[in-house]
Amino acid sequence: MTKPRPVVALLGAAPGARQALAHELIERIAQTGVGAGFSPEFTFELTAGKLPALTLLIAPDAGPDDPGLRERLARERVPYSVLYGDASARLASAWQLLQPLLKVAPAPAEQEPSRRAWSWSCDKCSDPACEHRLFQDLLAKKPADSGTEPAP
C-alpha cells in the first residue's frame, strides 16, 4: 500500500503566483532527490473536512490580503504560515517550511545564522546576535515561577 502524499495548500495572492510557487517547489524537491513518490500534492483551495499537512498564505505584493480568507482559516482552526516578500523570498520561506514535511535536512547555508556555534571568548564578543542568542538561551533555561516571592 502506498503512503498518501501530503497536501500543501497555497492560498492567497493571484493564481499565477500560487502556481509559480508550486512549480518552483516541485523543481526544488526534484533537485533534492527525495523521490517523486513522496512529493506533496499542491492545492489552491481548502477542502472541507480535509486538513492540509501545511497551509501557506501568500501575502500580496501590495495592499491588504483577503481578510475573509484569514477569518475562514481561524474559524476552521487551520494553522497557516504567511509568506512575505518577492517571489524569491517567498520561495525560500516556503522551502524552509516544507523541509520538515519532506524530512529534508536544511543545508548549512540555510540554517539560521544566529544559531551557529561561537568560536571566540565571550568577554571579547561584541556581536549583538550572539548576545541576543545567549540571553534567549538563558531565559529558556529559567525555571518556571513557583508562585512564591523571594525572601527579603
N, C-alpha and C positions, 0 to 999 in steps of 0.2 A: 504494500500500500504506500502510495506517495504522500509525503507530507504536504499539506496545503501551503500555498505561497502566502507570505504575509502581505496584508493590504496596507498600502500607504496612500492616504488621502491628501491630495494637493488642492487646496481651496483658496479662494480669493483671487485677486488680480485678474488680468484679462486671460481668456482661454489660451491664447498664443503663448503667454508667459508660462502658464502651467504646463503646457505640452512641451515647451522648450526645456523646462527644468526636468521634466520626467525623462526626456530624451538624453540630456546630459548625464543624469544619474544612471541611466541604463548603460551608457558608454563607460562611465567610471566603474560600475560594477563589473562589466566585462573585462576591464583593464586589471582588476584585482585578481581575477581568476577564481572567484568564489564559485563559479559554476552557474550556468544558465538555469538549471533546475531550482536554484534557490533564490533567484532574483524576485523581488517583490512585484506584486501586481499594483499598478498605479490606477487610482480612480480620481475623478474630478468632482465627485459629489458624495454626500453622505447617504448611506443606505440605512433605512430604519431597521433597528434591531441588530445591525452588524457593526460592531465597534472596530475601526481600523487599528492595526498594530501601531501606527504612527500617523498623526494628523499634523500637517504643516499648513499654516495660514500664511500666504504670501502677501505682505504689505504692499500697497500700491506705490508706484514711483512718486506720485504726487497726490495730495488730497487725502481725505479720510477713507478708510476701508468701509466695507459694508457692515454697519452696526448690527443689522439683523442676523448676520452670519455669526458674529461673536455671541449674540444673545442665544441663538439656537445651540451653539456648542456648549454654552454654560447650562442651558436648560436641560440638554440631553446628557450633561456631565461627561462630555468628550474632552479628554485632555489634549491640548494642542500646543505647538510652538509657533512663534511668529518669525518669519524670515524677512529681514530688512536689508536695504541696500540695493546696489545694482545687481545685474544678473550673476556676475562672478561672486559677489559676496553672498548672495542667496544660495548659490550652488555650494560654496564652501560650508555654509551653515547647515544646509540640508544634508550634505555628505557626513558632516560631523555627527548629526543626529541619527543618521541611518546606520552608521558603523556598528553600534552595539546590536542592532537588529540582525545585521548580516554576520555578526561575530567576526568582524574585521578589526584588527588592532590598528590604531592610528599610527601613521608614520612618525618618526621622531620630530620631524619639522612641523607636524600638525599638532603636536601636543602643546598644551598651554605653557608659554614661556615662563610664567611666574612660578611654575611648579618644578622647574629644573633644580637639581641639587646645586648648592653653592660650593665654591671651591676656594674660598678665602676666609680670613678671620673676620668674625662679625664686628669686632671693635674697630675695624678699618673699613667697614661696609658703609656706603652712602647711597645704596640703591633703594629707592622708595618701594619698588615692587617686592624686594627681598624683605624689607621691614614689614610691609603690609602682610606678606605671607607668614612671617614669624608670629606676628600678633594674632592673625586669624587662627593659626595652628594652636597658639596658647589658649585662645578663647574657646576653641573646640574641645580642648582637654580639661577646661574648667569644670569642676563638679557642679551638679545641679544645686540650686538653692535649697537648703534644708528647711527653710521657713523660720529659722531662729535667727535672732540678731546676735552679732558678736558681743562678747562681754566688754564693758567699758574699760 
